[in-house]
Amino acid sequence: YQDHSNLSFNELLKKFNLISIHQKNLQCLAIEIYKAKNKISPNLINDLFIFIEKTYNLRSNVNLKRTKDRTVHYGSETLLSLAPKIWNLIPDDLKNEATLKGFKTKIKT
């Protein structure tokens, strides 16, 4: 990276086909939610998330229940608040991936 000291951080990420730590954390969170949805996480993790299955098909068939945020410290920046926001942004075809390995591969792209 020393040969590219004139590039910004974002330019370095793009040049070397890397992602930021923030993006990596979002991918890890999505993977944990997928595992909870498919009951392959420990029960403690599975019980954290409440999945809502819709019988009608307007947008998505499976979403995470969102909690009411009371404050930033105890609400909007917690796992139970961020997880539904991230999960509900993921396309349905990715959410319905048959295997964990397939999900991990697709979420990283």
C-alpha positions as CSV (number, residue, x, y, z in Angstrom):
1,Y,0.0,0.0,0.0
2,Q,3.0,2.3,0.4
3,D,3.2,2.6,-3.4
4,H,-0.3,4.1,-3.4
5,S,0.1,6.7,-0.6
6,N,-1.5,9.3,-2.8
7,L,-4.9,7.4,-2.8
8,S,-7.6,8.0,-0.3
9,F,-8.9,5.2,2.0
10,N,-12.0,4.6,-0.2
11,E,-9.9,4.6,-3.3
12,L,-7.5,2.0,-1.8
13,L,-10.5,-0.2,-0.8
14,K,-11.8,0.0,-4.4
15,K,-8.4,-0.6,-6.0
16,F,-7.7,-3.7,-4.0
17,N,-11.3,-5.0,-4.0
18,L,-11.7,-4.7,-0.2
19,I,-14.5,-3.7,2.0
20,S,-14.6,-1.5,5.1
21,I,-14.9,-2.8,8.6
22,H,-18.4,-1.3,8.8
23,Q,-19.5,-3.3,5.7
24,K,-17.9,-6.5,7.1
25,N,-19.8,-6.0,10.4
26,L,-23.1,-5.6,8.5
27,Q,-22.3,-8.8,6.6
28,C,-21.6,-10.7,9.8
29,L,-24.8,-9.4,11.3
30,A,-26.8,-10.6,8.2
31,I,-25.2,-14.0,8.5
32,E,-26.1,-14.3,12.2
33,I,-29.7,-13.3,11.4
34,Y,-29.8,-15.9,8.6
35,K,-28.6,-18.6,11.0
36,A,-31.3,-17.6,13.5
37,K,-34.0,-17.7,10.9
38,N,-33.0,-21.2,9.9
39,K,-32.5,-22.3,13.5
40,I,-28.8,-23.2,13.1
41,S,-27.7,-20.7,15.8
42,P,-27.7,-21.5,19.5
43,N,-31.1,-21.1,21.1
44,L,-30.0,-17.9,22.9
45,I,-29.5,-16.2,19.5
46,N,-32.5,-17.8,17.9
47,D,-34.7,-16.4,20.7
48,L,-33.4,-12.8,20.1
49,F,-35.2,-12.4,16.8
50,I,-38.9,-12.6,16.1
51,F,-39.6,-13.3,12.5
52,I,-42.9,-12.3,11.0
53,E,-44.2,-14.4,8.1
54,K,-46.8,-12.7,5.9
55,T,-49.5,-14.7,4.2
56,Y,-49.9,-12.1,1.5
57,N,-47.1,-11.3,-0.9
58,L,-46.7,-7.5,-1.3
59,R,-43.0,-7.2,-0.8
60,S,-41.3,-9.7,1.4
61,N,-42.6,-12.9,3.0
62,V,-40.3,-13.0,6.0
63,N,-39.3,-9.9,8.0
64,L,-38.0,-9.3,11.4
65,K,-40.1,-7.6,14.0
66,R,-38.9,-4.1,14.9
67,T,-38.8,-2.8,18.4
68,K,-39.8,0.6,19.5
69,D,-36.8,2.8,20.1
70,R,-37.0,4.9,23.3
71,T,-33.5,6.4,23.3
72,V,-30.3,6.1,21.2
73,H,-28.4,4.4,24.0
74,Y,-31.1,1.8,24.8
75,G,-32.9,1.7,21.5
76,S,-31.9,2.8,18.1
77,E,-28.2,1.6,18.3
78,T,-28.9,-1.8,19.8
79,L,-28.8,-5.2,18.1
80,L,-32.6,-5.6,18.3
81,S,-33.1,-2.3,16.5
82,L,-30.4,-2.6,13.9
83,A,-31.0,-6.2,12.9
84,P,-34.5,-5.7,11.4
85,K,-33.2,-2.6,9.5
86,I,-30.4,-4.6,7.9
87,W,-32.4,-7.8,7.3
88,N,-35.3,-6.0,5.7
89,L,-32.9,-4.4,3.2
90,I,-31.7,-7.8,1.9
91,P,-33.4,-9.0,-1.3
92,D,-35.8,-11.9,-0.9
93,D,-33.9,-14.3,-3.1
94,L,-30.9,-13.9,-0.9
95,K,-33.0,-14.3,2.3
96,N,-34.4,-17.6,0.9
97,E,-31.0,-19.0,0.0
98,A,-31.1,-22.8,0.7
99,T,-27.6,-23.1,2.4
100,L,-25.6,-21.1,4.8
101,K,-22.6,-21.4,2.5
102,G,-24.6,-20.0,-0.4
103,F,-25.9,-17.2,1.7
104,K,-22.4,-16.3,2.9
105,T,-21.1,-16.3,-0.7
106,K,-23.9,-14.1,-2.0
107,I,-23.9,-11.6,1.0
108,K,-20.2,-11.0,0.4
109,T,-20.8,-9.9,-3.1
